[in-house]
């Protein structure tokens, strides 16, 4: 199984090389959608950074409850050093950088190793699974005498999406009961409870208002970047070899907080992560696959705020599960969940959770659609998507192929038939099958309904109203799947009309989408501006899906063109470089970023369907297919350490951008890793 350690070392004298400490970020999650995250240097650079971003019931959503701990270490000779960093309006200080020798993920746990004179101190951060509780543990590994830690907690209670310029509540109330400390900012937010476990732990009230903290990434993204923090005082505790100290912060009750000692919590989380590997097939447990098994776990959550959904599910013997699309700012999205489901759950052996997700989403179907997303802090979803529901059919198919769970199919089949009926006669947002050719068209003013959904105010950046290529590949695949399921469960006569619709769509697709002049597929036909011959990666789904809609004779030229113009070491470009709207870099304010989001920017998740196409054409070239994943191994040291981010610049050096951890990026690379495993170790997943 291995130790699954990813380590980055800074030899003595290299502490001045600070940029990696600021640009690389760590992430820990709690299975509820909550998280802790920051830079390796301990400098807050995003609004989303914090040691406890709690996932709370609607209408709160995720809230930054504990922003940071300002740490200093006093040695026996009186020498005092800072361990973290800070960025103020007038200066940047990385107090501990010259002492940091290693940052590592050890079984997914962020761990810092500091060497100060003859002392070696280790720091670990743990979130308790299914709790809004953080443990920050300090352990002296080497040193002849005890040392004293001073830990100053700093707050700015606010929803994690709110700008850092939100004014801090300076009337925080402090309540003390023995060694329990509670910090209250009025009725809007829950109480933050803190205590220290260790020798000689004390708390000293010393209120501070820390002004003009600079958040550099917020500034680079065009947002308000100066914020204030507040501190109630500081904790002090001694540590010595074999006697660690842990500071605990939580929004849970004291009974839950005290249910486990820090040592028990670490052991419990280690056992939980070991179970992840026991469930995972052997061929994904080592190397890149093993790290991504841990990364995949971060996205599978029990949504904290949907108590009614949980009650309904449990009444039926299920649990509510969903997928966080990306950290830090995404919630759960229908499209991302269905695309990610195979890689996150089926590839990792988490079959029960796959079933829970599929059955959970069946409860959300309205007018033949599953939700596009659930907004932060809301109980109801938004339905403005043309493809999420079609991806639902694909996810169910992958689940059935692996589990043979016919009872779930029978449970879902009436809703699946209703979905197709809605699409055939027309549903929201202009989503309907054109009666002339049975191709699926979609579009409504002001909406971007495909996965290329960037929108700034009234500006739809990639207008794809009409008959989009991947929507129709998914439509044909869904029709084929449903016709098979209906035939198996009800007989061929019941599936005849669905099968006839599929055949019409197939014939129309091949007649309308083949762009002879370019040797590839139109991106949209019958669009607002006619047929769009922009060279985009969306066409690969006409080959990659289990029921490919594109005739076999066109597969090679499509793949040759996509490979030549769109393939990179970290995914596919979203637009060919020779297009006038091509943007090579994703950077700047919101408008500049969204202008590049699907106009060249590389998306990691697209490597999955690309490899599916490659293996359909070259089934004996699994080693070459796996080599296409090699760029992602290097990326695990960048941006979000140990995970794969959302997007990359379209040109070398392909810098990571967007979310530091993205569900479908991790899922599709992990799935492709499994599917390119050398025989005989590869399990049959496809």
C-alpha positions, -999 to +999 in steps of 0.1 A: +000+000+000+029+023+006+033+054+028+019+078+002+042+107+012+047+137-011+076+158+003+092+190-007+125+199+010+142+232+016+179+227+026+194+251+051+204+283+034+175+280+008+149+297+030+151+329+009+136+310-021+101+321-009+080+321-041+071+284-040+061+289-004+035+315-015+023+300-048+018+264-035-012+257-013-024+229+009-060+216+014-077+195+040-114+187+039-140+174+063-165+154+042-192+181+047-179+206+021-159+225+048-121+227+045-089+242+058-064+257+033-035+281+030-001+287+015+030+266+026+044+299+040+014+305+062+005+337+045-031+344+037-033+352+000-070+343-008-103+351+008-108+314+011-077+307+032-083+296+068-077+269+093-114+263+097-139+271+069-169+255+084-198+240+063-229+252+080-267+247+074-285+271+050-286+300+048-250+303+060-231+278+038-194+278+043-180+304+067-144+313+076-143+308+114-106+306+122-084+325+098-050+317+111-027+311+141+002+334+144+029+311+158+061+319+177+085+295+194+106+304+225+137+283+230+152+276+264+179+303+259+152+329+254+155+331+216+121+336+200+113+329+163+081+331+142+070+301+123+044+314+099+042+345+077+021+375+072+015+401+045+006+436+055+001+467+034+036+478+041+056+446+041+057+408+035+073+387+063+080+350+061+091+346+096+097+308+095+110+304+060+146+301+070+137+273+094+114+253+072+132+222+060+103+202+046+066+204+037+049+170+031+016+153+027+017+122+048-012+101+039-028+134+029-020+152+061-002+186+057+030+184+077+057+211+083+091+203+096+111+232+112+148+230+123+158+258+147+192+255+163+192+220+178+154+216+179+132+199+153+095+208+154+067+192+134+033+207+127+003+189+114-032+200+105-062+176+107-099+182+101-121+156+118-142+138+093-179+148+093-172+176+118-164+213+117-134+207+139-097+214+132-067+201+152-033+218+148-007+197+164+029+206+173+053+178+181+090+183+192+109+155+174+144+165+186+156+188+214+171+183+248+146+206+267+111+218+264+101+248+243+072+272+246+047+279+219+027+311+217-003+308+194-024+339+186-057+330+169-070+356+144-106+358+131-128+375+105-161+356+107-176+359+072-190+337+044-160+324+025-172+341-007-174+375+009-146+399+001-118+403+026-127+439+030-158+429+050-156+448+083-146+425+112-170+425+142-149+442+169-174+434+196-165+397+198-175+382+231-152+359+250-166+333+273-143+312+295-152+280+314-122+263+329-099+255+299-127+260+274-129+292+254-158+305+233-156+334+209-190+349+198-197+375+171-234+379+176-264+357+166-255+355+128-227+331+133-221+300+154-197+302+184-161+293+177-149+270+205-112+266+212-090+248+237-055+236+239-045+200+247-010+199+261+012+207+291+007+241+308-018+254+284-029+289+292-049+317+275-042+354+279-068+380+269-050+406+247-074+420+222-058+431+189-072+447+157-048+438+129-054+462+101-046+462+063-037+426+058-029+422+021-043+392+002-022+391-029-042+366-050-074+387-045-055+417-058-043+398-089-078+387-096-092+422-095-109+420-061-107+441-030-075+428-014-071+446+020-088+431+051-087+435+088-084+406+114-092+405+150-075+385+178-089+379+214-055+371+229-030+342+228-025+306+239+007+294+254+018+258+258+050+238+263+061+209+241+089+185+246+100+152+229+071+127+232+047+154+246+030+172+217+004+200+220-027+205+200-049+235+196-085+227+187-110+250+170-146+239+163-182+250+158-195+217+173-207+210+208-182+204+235-194+168+238-185+162+202-152+181+205-141+161+235-152+128+222-117+120+210-083+130+222-059+145+195-041+111+194-073+092+189-084+116+162-052+112+143-055+074+146-091+074+135-083+095+104-054+072+095-077+042+097-103+059+076-077+067+049-064+031+050-099+019+043-100+041+012-071+020-001-085-013+010-116-005-011-096+006-041-084-019-067-047-028-065-038-012-098-047+023-085-031+021-051+004+030-061+022+059-077+000+087-092-031+066-087-025+062-050-022+099-045-053+106-065-073+081-044-066+104-015-073+135-036-106+120-048-118+116-012-118+154-007-147+159-032-172+133-019-193+150+008-225+148+028-240+182+021-243+199+055-274+220+049-299+196+032-315+181+062-348+172+044-329+154+016-310+135+043-342+125+061-358+112+028-327+093+019-323+076+052-360+067+053-352+047+021-321+031+036-297+055+017-274+083+026-271+117+009-239+121-011-228+147-036-196+160-052-180+194-045-169+205-080-138+223-068-121+240-040-122+267-029-153+283-044-174+257-062-204+240-046-219+208-060-227+209-097-248+183-116-226+182-146-193+179-126-208+153-103-219+130-132-187+134-151-166+128-120-187+099-106-168+071-123-133+083-114-141+094-078-162+064-068-162+034-092-125+036-099-118+038-062-141+009-052-167+032-035-196+017-052-222+023-024-215+060-025-219+060-063-254+046-059-262+071-032-252+100-054-273+087-084-303+081-062-299+114-045-299+133-078-330+114-089-349+133-062-339+166-078-353+160-113-377+187-124-391+191-159-368+165-172-336+182-158-312+176-130-298+208-113-269+226-128-257+236-093-267+243-058-258+279-048-238+284-016-261+283+014-292+274-006-314+243-004-328+245-039-308+239-071-307+259-103-315+241-135-299+261-163-280+233-180-285+213-212-259+186-206-259+177-169-290+155-173-275+137-203-243+131-183-266+115-157-274+087-181-237+081-187-230+080-150-258+055-145-244+033-173-209+033-158-224+024-124-244-005-138-215-018-158-195-021-126-221-031-100-248-049-120-273-031-097-306-037-115-327-026-085-313+009-088-320+008-126-356-002-120-360+025-094-346+052-117-361+040-150-395+059-148-376+091-142-352+084-170-381+078-194-397+110-182-364+129-189-363+117-225-400+125-230-394+161-217-364+165-241-384+151-271-413+175-266-393+204-251-385+217-216-369+247-200-344+271-217-353+260-252-340+225-247-358+203-272-354+177-299-359+194-333-387+174-349-371+178-383-339+159-375-342+147-338-310+166-329-311+184-296-311+222-297-309+245-267-306+281-258-323+310-240-313+347-240-287+354-213-279+318-205-249+296-213-263+261-210-233+240-221-201+233-200-185+263-218-206+286-196-185+317-189-207+348-185-199+383-174-231+403-165-250+401-199-220+390-219-221+352-228-185+347-237-189+315-257-225+317-272-233+281-283-271+283-287-283+259-312-272+223-317-239+218-299-217+189-309-211+174-274-248+179-264-259+158-294-232+132-288-246+129-252-282+129-265-275+100-289-257+081-261-286+087-237-312+075-263-292+043-269-288+036-232-324+042-224-336+020-253-314-008-241-326-005-205-363-003-215-359-033-238-343-053-210-369-044-184-401-040-206-394-057-239-383-045-273-418-032-282-416-006-254-382+006-266-390+009-303-398+047-304-367+055-284-345+034-307-360+051-337-353+085-323-317+074-317-313+063-353-327+096-366-303+115-344-274+094-356-281+099-393-287+137-388-256+141-368-233+126-394-251+146-421-249+179-403-217+180-382-190+167-405-169+197-416-153+184-448-131+214-454-114+212-420-115+174-415-133+177-381-167+185-366-186+217-364-188+229-328-224+241-333-249+238-362-280+259-366-266+284-341-274+320-337-248+328-364-252+297-385-228+268-383-197+274-361-165+258-374-144+268-344-120+240-336-128+229-301-124+197-280-161+192-276-162+170-307-142+142-291-173+130-272-187+119-306-161+092-304-154+087-267-188+078-253-199+042-251-223+047-280-203+069-304-225+090-327-197+097-352-192+072-381-160+052-377-145+066-410-142+101-394-125+091-362-089+093-374-091+127-390-109+142-360-082+128-336-054+139-358-067+174-359-074+175-321-040+161-313-022+186-336-040+217-324-054+211-289-034+185-270-010+196-243+008+178-214-020+188-190-052+184-210-068+199-241-070+235-252-106+248-255-099+266-288-073+262-315-044+288-314-051+300-350-086+313-340-089+351-337-106+347-302-078+325-289-064+336-255-031+319-244-031+331-208-058+330-181-051+360-159-064+393-147-097+405-134-130+386-138-138+399-172-103+391-185-103+357-170-138+348-183-128+360-217-101+333-217-119+306-197-130+286-228-111+304-255-079+285-254-074+278-217-065+241-211-089+220-191-074+189-174-105+168-173-106+166-211-076+143-211-100+115-200-122+114-230-092+121-253-075+089-239-108+070-244-107+080-281-070+071-283-076+036-269-106+030-292-082+037-321-052+020-306-063-006-280-028-021-280-011+011-270-019+015-233+017+025-224+015+054-249-019+064-235-005+064-199+024+085-210-002+112-218-008+115-181+029+121-172+024+159-170+000+156-141+026+139-119+047+170-120+016+192-113+010+175-080+038+197-066+023+229-079-008+250-070-028+226-048-002+202-036-012+165-040-042+173-062-050+185-097-064+220-104-091+232-127-073+248-157-039+258-172-026+284-195-027+274-231+010+279-238+042+268-221+049+266-192+012+258-188+009+275-155-020+262-133-049+286-128-084+286-114-094+263-085-064+245-069-084+212-067-110+202-092-132+171-090-134+162-127-097+168-132-088+144-104-115+119-115-106+118-152-069+115-146-075+087-120-099+069-143-075+071-172-047+059-149-068+028-141-078+022-177-042+023-189-029-001-163-008-029-178-024-063-179-031-085-159-035-060-131-061-038-148-097-043-136-124-043-162-138-008-157-148+000-193 
